[in-house]
Amino acid sequence: MFPLPAPMRVALEAARDAAVTGEVPVGAVVTRHGEVIAVAANAPRGLSDPTAHAEILAIRAAARALGTDRLGDCDLWVTLEPCAMCAGAIAHARIARVYYGADDPKGGAVEHGARFFAQPTCHHRPEVFAGIGAAEGAALLREFFAARR
């Protein structure tokens, strides 16, 4: 077994932090040339904002940090397969590569559901690498929801 890449370890830590605050444990990191530009965790409840998914917050923070709305030389690392809303934001930001951990057969829109990037109307298709940190990301989600049942 190979060690997880550093950005995914950071994303998993952000997901753990989200769980502590009662948010669904998803974390995201934007990197540029290997350097971490932004880190975020899910925060819809804390921010009273249904769009405050980890990916959206990380993209917003990276765009602010870099002073641009185009993140074409950036990568996104996220612990869970992005939903349709987040996939749309990824496309609009022109993210170069998406690395995600756990599959989301119910709400995911990359390899499941809408398969957003495969649609002819999608104007930007990042490279996608699935399954990186999948076991760790899935375990965080299982533990979080088991504690609420």
N, C-alpha and C positions, 0 to 999 in steps of 0.2 A: 504494500500500500504506500502510495506517495503522500508526502505531506501536502496539506492544502496550501495553495498560493496565499501570500500575505493579504491581498485585498479581500479574499473570501473569509479569512480568519477575522478581519476587521468587521466585515459585514455580519458575520455570525455573532460577534460581540455586541454590535448595535442591536441585533435581533433579541439577544438576551436582555439587554437594557430595556427594550420595548416591553417585553413580557413582565418585567418587574413593575412597570407603570400601568399594567393592565391592557396594553395594546397587543394586538396580534403580532407575534414575534417574527417580523420580517426586517431585515437590514439591507442597506444598499451602499455601495461605494462607487464613486467615479474616480478613475485614474487617467492620467495623461502621461505618456512616456514612462509608465511604471510608477509615477508619483501620485500619492493620494491627494485629490483635489477637494473632495467632499465626502462626508459620511452622514447617513441619515437612517432613521428607524421609522417604522409606521407610527403615525400620530393622529389619526382621524378623531379619536375621542378626546385627546388632550387639547387639540387645536380646534375642536368643533368644526372640522372640515373634512367632508367625505373624500376629497381629492388628496388628502395628506398621506398618500402611500409613500413608503420609503424611497421608491424609485423617483417619484415626482419631486420630493423634497431634496434628494441628492442632485438631481438634474438642475433644479432651481439654484441650489447653493453653488454648484460648479459653474453655471452660467454667470452668476454674480461674481464669483472669484476670478473668472477669466475675462469678464467684461464682454461677453458675446453670447448670442443665442444659438450659435452653431458649434457643436461639440464634436466635430468630425474627426478630431485626433484623440478622442477620449473613448474609454471603455467603461462599461457599467457592470458591476459585480453585484448580484442580488441573491438572497438566500432562497427565494421562491420564484417559480415561473411567473413572469409579469402578466397582469390582466390586460384586457383590451385597452383600457384607459392609459395604462402605463406604456404599453406597446406603441400607442399613438404618440405619446410624448417622446419616446425613444426615437421614433421615426422623424418627428418634427425637429428634434435636437440634432439629428444626423449622427447619433452615437455610432462609432465604428464597429464595436464588438460588444455583445452581451454574453456574460458568463452567469449562468444561474444554477442554483442547487436543486432543490426539490421540485419535482413535477407537481402541477396543480390541475388534475383532470377536471375538476369542477369549475374553477374560475380562471385558469390559465388561458392565454390567447396566443402563445408562441408555438408550442408543439401540440396543444390541445385546443378545443373550442374553435374560435374564429380563425386561428392560425393567421394572425394579422399580417405578418410579413410576407406571407405567400399570396396575399390578395392582389389582384391586378391594379387596384386603386391605391396600393401602398407605394408612396413615392420614394421611400428610402428603406433599404433592407440591410440591417447590420449582419455581420457574421454572428452566428449563435452557437454557443458551446453549453450544452446542458449536462447536468449531473455532477457538477463540481461542488462538493460539500453537500450532496443530496442527503446522505444519511444524517448528518448533523442538523441540517435545516429541517428535515422531516421530523426528527426526534423533538426538536424545540416546539414545533407545532402540535405534535401528538401530546406532549406533556402539558402544554398550555390549555388545550381543549379538554383533556382528561380531567384537569383540575376544576373545570367549570361545569362538568356533568354531574 
